[in-house]
């Protein structure tokens, strides 16, 4: 049986994402992103599923900086539609609820529910942990916002499903492994993720990216972040459609090389069907 590492407690949305992407696989909860990566490097798990971004909350802190030094390759992506559930001890009615526990981000996504019930938000360290706390309190005045999986694990009733304010709340996950995926260059629907630094010359970023435009390569993501807390050391994470061995991408990377001090490919993988349906 395959084992997939994730960051968070059992019942977290990352746990749910692993189970949906790989039905029948065992999941391995880890305290941090680094611990999940280490589990794969050390052979305690075959894969890790880690979130780089959420459609509402944006970039997940630390993930981008950790990826280049992880020693792992991205071999796929997966998208999870986040469906917040209102969970409470058995027999609870919504009129009983006085406090709602969850992670601060989740609480910010259910403001309408909080206003409707007149409940006080209580910040916990994560959503699955909030479900565990509410189960332990076993008080009808305390409810949690978490996944249906967390509710099942902790024996809580699901009073309402899909209580989030926005219907497009989606988290993207990288699927990571010890070895890169071997794909034929002409395989349709491929993505390549890479990081690079630019030389300290005028218009370096503009020049570095010029090869992607002139070679008709579609760049779907470009983000910058500081290195080691320095305002002058910047690294970029980019994603493009295609395989590095395709001629167009080869030429684009050659031009990138003239203006960058370092470029590292983190993985080439097939697009998730969700991307083709919703991000095209």
C-alpha positions as CSV (number, residue, x, y, z in Angstrom):
1,X,0.0,0.0,0.0
2,X,1.3,3.5,-0.9
3,X,1.9,6.0,1.8
4,X,1.3,9.7,1.2
5,X,2.7,12.4,3.6
6,X,0.9,15.6,4.3
7,X,1.2,18.6,6.6
8,X,-1.5,18.7,9.3
9,X,-3.6,16.5,11.6
10,X,-5.6,13.5,10.5
11,X,-8.8,14.9,9.0
12,X,-7.2,18.0,7.6
13,X,-8.1,19.2,4.1
14,X,-4.7,18.0,3.0
15,X,-5.5,14.5,4.4
16,X,-8.8,14.6,2.4
17,X,-7.0,15.7,-0.7
18,X,-4.6,12.7,-0.4
19,X,-7.5,10.3,0.0
20,X,-9.4,11.7,-3.0
21,X,-6.3,11.7,-5.3
22,X,-5.1,8.2,-4.2
23,X,-8.1,6.1,-3.0
24,X,-6.9,3.2,-0.9
25,X,-3.5,4.8,0.0
26,X,-2.5,5.3,3.6
27,X,-1.9,8.9,4.7
28,X,0.9,10.1,7.0
29,X,0.3,13.3,9.0
30,X,3.3,15.5,9.6
31,X,3.7,18.6,11.8
32,X,5.5,20.7,9.1
33,X,6.0,20.9,5.4
34,X,9.7,20.0,6.0
35,X,8.7,16.9,7.9
36,X,6.4,15.7,5.1
37,X,9.3,16.2,2.6
38,X,11.7,14.4,4.9
39,X,9.3,11.4,5.1
40,X,9.6,11.0,1.4
41,X,13.3,11.5,1.2
42,X,13.8,8.9,4.0
43,X,11.5,6.4,2.4
44,X,8.8,6.5,5.1
45,X,6.3,7.7,2.4
46,X,6.3,7.3,-1.4
47,X,4.7,10.7,-2.0
48,X,3.9,14.0,-0.4
49,X,1.0,16.3,-1.2
50,X,1.8,19.9,-0.3
51,X,-0.2,23.0,-1.1
52,X,1.5,26.0,-2.8
53,X,-1.6,28.1,-3.1
54,X,-5.3,28.6,-2.4
55,X,-7.7,30.6,-4.6
56,X,-8.8,32.8,-1.6
57,X,-5.8,32.9,0.7
58,X,-3.2,33.1,-2.0
59,X,0.3,31.7,-1.7
60,X,1.0,29.3,1.1
61,X,3.8,30.7,3.3
62,X,7.2,28.9,3.2
63,X,6.3,26.4,0.5
64,X,8.1,28.2,-2.4
65,X,11.3,28.6,-0.4
66,X,11.3,25.0,0.7
67,X,10.8,23.4,-2.8
68,X,14.2,24.0,-4.3
69,X,16.1,22.5,-1.4
70,X,13.6,19.6,-0.7
71,X,15.5,17.0,-2.8
72,X,12.2,16.0,-4.3
73,X,10.5,16.4,-7.7
74,X,7.0,17.5,-8.5
75,X,5.4,14.6,-10.4
76,X,1.8,16.0,-10.5
77,X,-0.8,18.4,-9.3
78,X,-4.2,18.1,-7.7
79,X,-7.0,20.5,-6.9
80,X,-9.3,20.3,-4.0
81,X,-12.5,22.2,-3.7
82,X,-12.6,23.2,-0.1
83,X,-16.1,22.5,1.4
84,X,-16.3,23.8,4.9
85,X,-18.7,21.9,7.2
86,X,-20.4,23.0,10.4
87,X,-19.6,20.3,12.9
88,X,-21.0,19.8,16.4
89,X,-21.5,17.1,19.1
90,X,-24.4,14.7,18.4
91,X,-27.9,16.1,19.0
92,X,-26.8,19.8,18.6
93,X,-29.1,22.2,16.9
94,X,-27.8,25.3,15.2
95,X,-29.7,27.4,17.7
96,X,-27.6,25.9,20.5
97,X,-24.3,27.2,19.1
98,X,-22.6,30.1,20.8
99,X,-18.9,29.6,19.7
100,X,-17.4,28.3,16.4
101,X,-13.8,27.0,16.5
102,X,-11.5,26.8,13.4
103,X,-8.3,28.0,11.8
104,X,-8.2,31.8,11.4
105,X,-8.3,31.5,7.5
106,X,-11.4,29.2,7.7
107,X,-13.1,31.5,10.1
108,X,-12.5,34.4,7.6
109,X,-14.3,32.3,5.0
110,X,-17.5,31.8,6.9
111,X,-18.4,35.3,8.0
112,X,-22.0,35.0,6.8
113,X,-22.5,31.9,9.0
114,X,-21.0,33.6,12.0
115,X,-23.3,36.6,11.6
116,X,-26.4,34.4,11.0
117,X,-25.8,32.4,14.1
118,X,-24.5,35.3,16.2
119,X,-21.6,33.0,17.2
120,X,-18.2,34.0,18.6
121,X,-15.2,32.9,16.4
122,X,-12.6,31.0,18.3
123,X,-9.2,30.7,16.6
124,X,-7.5,27.2,16.7
125,X,-4.2,26.1,15.1
126,X,-6.0,24.2,12.3
127,X,-9.4,23.0,11.1
128,X,-8.9,19.3,12.1
129,X,-7.6,20.3,15.5
130,X,-10.7,22.5,16.0
131,X,-12.9,19.4,15.3
132,X,-10.9,17.4,17.9
133,X,-11.3,20.2,20.4
134,X,-15.0,20.4,19.9
135,X,-15.4,16.6,20.2
136,X,-13.4,16.7,23.5
137,X,-15.5,19.6,24.9
138,X,-18.7,17.8,24.0
139,X,-20.7,21.0,24.6
140,X,-23.6,21.9,22.3
141,X,-22.6,25.5,22.5
142,X,-19.3,24.8,20.7
143,X,-19.1,23.9,17.0
144,X,-16.2,23.6,14.5
145,X,-15.6,24.5,10.9
146,X,-13.7,21.7,9.3
147,X,-13.9,18.9,6.6
148,X,-16.5,16.2,6.6
149,X,-13.5,13.8,7.1
150,X,-12.6,15.5,10.4
151,X,-16.3,15.2,11.4
152,X,-16.3,11.5,10.7
153,X,-13.0,10.9,12.5
154,X,-14.2,12.7,15.7
155,X,-17.8,11.5,15.8
156,X,-19.4,14.9,15.2
157,X,-22.6,15.6,13.4
158,X,-22.5,17.6,10.2
159,X,-25.1,20.3,10.7
160,X,-24.5,22.1,7.4
161,X,-22.3,21.5,4.4
162,X,-20.7,24.1,2.1
163,X,-21.0,27.0,4.6
164,X,-18.2,29.0,3.0
165,X,-19.0,32.4,1.7
166,X,-17.3,31.9,-1.6
167,X,-18.0,29.0,-3.9
168,X,-14.6,29.1,-5.6
169,X,-12.5,28.2,-2.6
170,X,-10.0,25.8,-4.1
171,X,-6.5,24.6,-2.9
172,X,-3.9,23.4,-5.3
173,X,-1.4,20.6,-4.3
174,X,1.9,19.6,-5.6
175,X,2.4,15.8,-5.7
176,X,6.1,15.2,-4.8
177,X,8.3,12.1,-5.1
178,X,12.0,11.2,-4.7
179,X,12.5,10.7,-8.5
180,X,11.2,12.9,-11.4
181,X,8.6,11.6,-13.6
182,X,9.8,10.4,-17.0
183,X,7.5,11.7,-19.8
184,X,7.9,11.8,-23.5
185,X,8.5,15.5,-24.7
186,X,5.5,15.5,-27.0
187,X,3.0,14.2,-24.3
188,X,0.0,16.6,-24.4
189,X,-1.0,18.6,-21.4
190,X,2.3,19.0,-19.6
191,X,3.4,21.6,-17.1
192,X,7.0,22.4,-16.0
193,X,7.7,24.2,-12.7
194,X,11.1,25.8,-12.1
195,X,12.9,28.5,-10.1
196,X,15.5,31.0,-11.2
197,X,17.5,34.0,-10.0
198,X,18.3,36.9,-12.3
199,X,21.6,38.8,-12.7
200,X,21.9,42.3,-11.2
201,X,21.7,44.1,-14.5
202,X,19.0,46.6,-15.8
203,X,15.8,44.9,-17.1
204,X,17.2,41.5,-16.3
205,X,13.8,39.9,-15.6
206,X,12.3,41.4,-18.8
207,X,15.2,40.0,-20.8
208,X,15.2,36.6,-19.0
209,X,11.6,36.1,-19.9
210,X,11.8,37.3,-23.4
211,X,12.6,33.8,-24.8
212,X,9.3,32.4,-23.5
213,X,7.4,35.1,-25.4
214,X,9.4,34.8,-28.7
215,X,9.1,31.0,-28.7
216,X,5.4,31.1,-28.0
217,X,5.6,29.3,-24.6
218,X,2.6,29.9,-22.3
219,X,3.7,31.0,-18.8
220,X,0.9,30.3,-16.3
221,X,2.6,31.5,-13.1
222,X,5.4,33.8,-12.1
223,X,6.0,34.7,-8.4
224,X,8.9,36.3,-6.6
225,X,10.0,35.9,-3.0
226,X,13.0,37.0,-0.9
227,X,15.9,34.7,-0.2
228,X,17.2,34.5,3.4
229,X,15.3,37.6,4.4
230,X,17.3,39.8,2.0
231,X,15.6,42.7,0.2
232,X,18.2,42.4,-2.7
233,X,18.2,38.6,-3.2
234,X,15.1,37.5,-5.1
235,X,14.1,34.2,-6.5
236,X,11.3,33.6,-9.0
237,X,9.1,30.5,-9.2
238,X,7.6,30.0,-12.7
239,X,5.4,27.5,-14.4
240,X,5.1,27.0,-18.2
241,X,3.2,24.7,-20.4
242,X,5.3,22.0,-22.1
243,X,8.3,19.8,-21.6
244,X,11.9,21.1,-21.2
245,X,13.0,18.9,-24.2
246,X,10.6,20.5,-26.6
247,X,12.4,22.8,-29.0
248,X,10.5,25.9,-28.0
249,X,11.2,25.4,-24.3
250,X,14.8,24.5,-25.0
251,X,15.3,27.9,-26.7
252,X,13.5,29.7,-24.0
253,X,15.6,28.2,-21.3
254,X,18.8,29.0,-23.3
255,X,17.8,32.7,-23.3
256,X,16.9,32.5,-19.7
257,X,20.4,31.2,-19.0
258,X,22.0,34.4,-20.3
259,X,20.3,36.6,-17.7
260,X,19.9,34.2,-14.7
261,X,22.5,33.1,-12.2
262,X,20.7,29.9,-11.4
263,X,17.8,27.9,-12.9
264,X,16.4,24.7,-11.4
265,X,13.6,22.6,-12.8
266,X,11.5,21.2,-10.0
267,X,9.3,18.9,-12.1
268,X,7.5,18.2,-15.3
269,X,4.1,16.6,-15.0
270,X,0.6,16.3,-16.5
271,X,-1.9,19.0,-15.8
272,X,-4.8,18.0,-13.5
273,X,-8.1,17.8,-15.4
274,X,-9.4,20.6,-13.1
275,X,-6.9,23.0,-14.6
276,X,-8.1,22.3,-18.1
277,X,-11.7,22.7,-17.1
278,X,-11.5,25.7,-14.9
279,X,-8.2,27.5,-15.5
280,X,-8.2,27.6,-19.3
